[in-house]
Amino acid sequence: MGDLVPLIGEPLALDLVNSRPTADDLLATPDDLRAWWVLQADRLPDEVPQEVTAADLAAVHAVREHTARVLDRVRRGDEPQAADLEALNRAQRAAPAINELTWDGSALAATRRRDGSPGRRLAACLAEAAAELLADPAVTRIRECEADHCVMLFLAAHPRRRWCSAARCGNRVRVARHYQRHKAG
């Protein structure tokens, strides 16, 4: 991931889309994906594997690109491309989730799990998170950060929120305003 630090804490699908903030890609390599997966581990059902492959990365990149395109259209009230929707559905079908039943000797337990490689399972989970976000009426409250040169998206919990992060962009905007006021005086 280099020097850039990913913005996390938004809905999982937004965190995925925000992993490519500009020309830089925070998920450029399998190691980058593994590092991002570690940051998101408490929100994902599977343990982070020791090794992430190029195929795993490609599956996650595909989900990210289709999610970004659908999100861009849906948040503006436009119809998404059918190919993007089908790609997200296909990613979910590639590693469907089941409730696996087991008997422990005294009670029945259901454990949610997916089959497939770690990357397919992750991509399916991310596509599922995207589907939930995209179908939520709150999708219209997703905004782009108002700070110059920032393209991060966030779900506005408060109508006056303007920045992806008050500590990142909000602070930079306030410092720049302060500098401009005092420079003129």
Order of alpha helices (4+ residues) and beta strands (2+ residues): alpha-alpha-alpha-alpha-beta-beta-alpha-beta-beta-alpha
